[in-house]
Amino acid sequence: MDELRAISTFICAAGLGSSNGAAHAQGCTPQTVSKAIRQLEEHPDVRLFHRTTRKSALTDDGARLLSSVRAAMSRVRSASCEDEGPIRISAGGAA
């Protein structure tokens, strides 16, 4: 699973507070959500959620990551909006 998809899954799970809710919202299985979150936890060796049988709550590391990725996504959206408009392509003629 690529990191952007894993981050998107993490944001969804954090917002909904459960892997099952995130799975339902994203049209995948809870196992796929768990795999995505494990992928994010393995690289820096951190735990992103306190998990119980009923719900998940962000750890301090998870809250920091969520804040960072939301800020980054906001900057990407802002940059995308600034680039909207007509695109002109020109090519020099052969001499």
Helices and strands as residue ranges (DSSP letters): H 3-16, H 19-26, H 30-42, E 49-51, E 56-58, H 60-82
